[in-house]
Structure formats: C-alpha cells, structure tokens
Amino acid sequence: MHTLARVCVQRPVFATVLSLALLVIGLAGRMQLGVDRLPNIDAPMIAVSTAYPGASPQEVETSITDRLERHVNTIAGIDELTSTSSDGLSLVSIQFDLNKNVDVAAEEVRAKVAAAQGELPPDARQPVVSKFDASSMAVVSYAIASPRPLRETYEYVDKKLRRALETVSGVGEVNIIGGRARQINVVFDPFRLRSYGLTPRDVSDALTQQNSETPGGLLEGGRTELTLRTQGRLTRVADFAQLVLRSDGTRPVVLGDVANIEDGDARTTSVASVNGHEAVVIEVIKQSGTNAVQVADQIKKRVAALRETMPAGYAVTLVSDQSLFVRASLNAVQEHLILGSLLAAIVVLVFLADLRSTIIASLAIPLSVIGTFAFMRVMGFTQNIITLLALTLSVGIVIDDAIVVLENIHRVLVEQRLTPVNAAIQATREIGLAVVAITLSLLAVFLPVAFMSGMMGRILNSFGLTMAAAIAMSMFVSLTLTPMLCSRWLQAAHPAAEGGHGAAAA
C-alpha cells in the first residue's frame, strides 16, 4: 500500500488516471444497473401442475399426484413437499433448501417429471413445471372499457393489445382479467341423443375428428415441392350443425339433430369493473431481473401509440403503476444519500477549518460510491432500497480513511517541516497499515451480513456486499488520490503558524 501511495504522489498523472478510470467505470455500471423496489430473490420453490379433465380428486390423487411425488421425492435438497388434488387438477409444490439454486432445482424437477410421464393416464395433460419468482411482478395494469359487448372488448384486448404488449422488451407475461372469451357451445339433448343410439362420446369424437387440420405430406414434381394439408377446421357456426355423427346408409345423423349450437361465451373465471361498469383489465408482468421502471416506461409509450389506432369509444385507464412507488422510494433514498454526503462534508469543514482539506477528504465520498456501482453491476445487483441504503450508511464511513490520511500528512507537514511531497510519502508510510487495519475491521463487521442464512440472508446479501465494496473503495481512494492531492494542494507550514490547518493551506 505504501508503494502505491508513493507512486501516486510522485506520478500525479497516474493517480488522476486511476481516479478517472474508477469514475468512468462506476458511471458505466450505474447506467447499466436495473432499478427495482427490492433485491432479486429467487426462492427455491417449484410447482408442478397437471390437469386431468373430468377426474375426481381421488382419481387425481392415485393416478397423478402419488406418481409425481414418488419420482420428485428422490431429488436432493428438498425441504418440504406438499400436494393438492382437486377436481381435474393436481398441484405438487416442492420447497428446497435456501442454498439450492432455483434454476438447478427446476431442471432436476423437469427431468423427474419427464420420467414420470409414461406412468400418467393418457387423458391427462402434460405437467407444467414453474418456479416461484418474487421479482416477477405486475408493473402496470390497464382497464379497457367500451360501449360494445364485453365479449367484443375482450377479443380486441386479447388479439390486439396483448400481442402488442408482449413484444415490449422486458415483458415476461401479459394476463387478462375479466371479460369473456368467445366459445362455441354445443348443448345436446340427451333424449334425442338416446333416440339415435348415440352417446356424448360420439359427439366428442366427431368434433375432434371433423374439426381439425392434418398434414397431407409432400407432392414433388421436378424441382417443385408442394406441402399438402387437409383443411378441416370449421370457420362458421352453422357448419357445426352439419357434422356427421353417424351414417346408416339412408340419412346421416348430424350434430344439429341432437344438439343446439350457440355462438356464446366461455365460462366466467374472473370479473373486473371500473366505476361500477364491467371492463377488461390487462396486467403486464416484467421479466425477472429487468429494470421495473424502464419496462413500465416502455409499456406506457406502447399504450400511448396504441390509443391512436383504437376503435372509437374505447377508453384505456391506468389502474396501477408499480414504477411510481419504486421511483418515489428510490428518489427518497437517493435524496438521503446526497444530503448525507453534504452533511459529512460540512462536519469535516467545521472541524478542519480549511476548504482545501475538506475538498480533499470529501472527494472520497463520490468516488467510493460511484466506484461501488461497478461492483454492483458485476454482482448482478439492482438499484433498490437495500443497496441504496447500504450506500447511504456508508457515507459516514468512506470519508474516515481519507480524514486519517489527511490529518497525518498535515501533522508531518507541520512537525517535521517537510515539503508537501515528502510529507505525503512519509505520512502515508506511517499510517498505511493503520488504514488497512481500519478497513479490514469494518469489512469484518459488514461482510458476515452477506452470508446470513435464511430468507433474511437472501435479502441482506446485497446490503453486506455493497457496504463492504464501498469501504474497500474508500481505502483505495485514501491511499491513491488523497496523498496525491495533499502533495499538490497543501503547502509547507510557516514557523509562525504551527498550530492549525489554516497554516497548511494557501
């Protein structure tokens, strides 16, 4: 450390370049940092959901849930395994130890579920494996209302707005709440069905087989190759009534003979209203680790552009915007950070009673804080309440090393009557190990916070590491920039003024 300080004093350009490099790298990291309310916390929790339409809870339990549990239970690191079997749905929740990587856990669960699929009933849907991510939240919600039927509003939101918002960078998922999707309802008469000797299974098979598109292979002729496809998808509601259920050689039995076909709505699963009127609410969920404020701003710009192309009568209302709270919280913490830096500089000015000395010592605050942004970027942290709180609390600490170095240089300058350059080298040699010891003692206090166990350890991990990085940056600044500035800005003491800082400054 003494060698580095001596080189910086003797080579002021080198010290200046080091400080500017730290400043530029820190600002670059600051520009690339995400903005969020809280740190990214990936709780190691995985859910496996499997749909089994028409099955009772007992059948779901024995046919799906038990078999999935038997395979998943062999994964190492499981803390708790719970399951729920309901009508037509199996839900298996796996909670792992906090030390388990959530991505690794998800891959292991997917492998076990894939191995268990051969034992599941053929009518069961493919299991869906999803991981719990606390940082993926709905950043913006809009309510869309119109004088048109609710089903038509829902169709517009689903086909136009949702697809347009899904292409915004940083958007992970777009959910629609309220409204009713269009659905062709086939309501058959059981008495008429029985009179023709048919069953509901016959109706289901006819709908599946005669309302589908199947590939027809390739047709090659010379250099031409054509793809064939059987177009059997029904496009009109009236076409459903002509589906053939049975043909006995005389008159075929069609679906219209035994059922009524309705161009209706799907089953209502959610309801949304604005000012007492039914509406459709669209929620935009950001991707994990993305900048919540930036994603929200891009969504607002996209919605503003879509408003100009909407049909007449459509009204879009902003229901919730999480970025407003995030921005207000971070602005409050940043304000405290700036005020803390100014108050620390004022206190130093009061006690040192010298402007140059105050500037030299206070430069350690912005350089240490800005340099820490580069460390945060490397570690994948975001600007959130926890990391900015660590920077705010570090303001009063990062200036300590610079004050210790500055005070000792001034003492040597006055007592030993050395030139500023020699005084900076001599004083830094005397105090260098003490500065390192002070820094190490502070690191020993804050670093263990980053390695706490449990969920609080996950939250405070970024706090401890950010605090430790700021303290380490302050030591680097106090042993490079501080002695160099002292050797250039402080002047040798005069014989008549040995007692204060005022004699050391021009």
Secondary structure, 3 states (H helix, E strand, C coil): CHHHHHHHHHCHHHHHHHHHHHHHHHHHHHHHCEECCCCCCCCCEEEEEEECCCCCHHHHHHHHHHHHHHHHCCCCCEEEEEEEEECCEEEEEEEECCCCCHHHHHHHHHHHHHHHHHHCCCCCCCCEEEECCCCCCEEEEEEEECCCCHHHHHHHHHHHHHHHHHCCCCEEEEEEECCCCEEEEEEECHHHHHHCCCCHHHHHHHHHHHCCEEEEEEEEECCEEEEEEEECCCCCHHHHCCCEEECCCCCCEEHHHHEEEEEEECCCCCCCEECCEECEEEEEEECCCCCHHHHHHHHHHHHHHHHCCCCCCCEEEEEEEHHHHHHHHHHHHHHHHHHHHHHHHHHHHHHHCCHHHHHHHHCHHHHHHHHHHHHHHHHCCEECHHHHHHHHHHHHHHHHHHHHHHHHHHHHHHHCCCCHHHHHHHHHHHHHHHHHHHHHHHHHHHHHHHCCCHHHHHHHHHHHHHHHHHHHHHHHHHCCHHHHHHHHHCCCCCCCCCCCHHHHCC
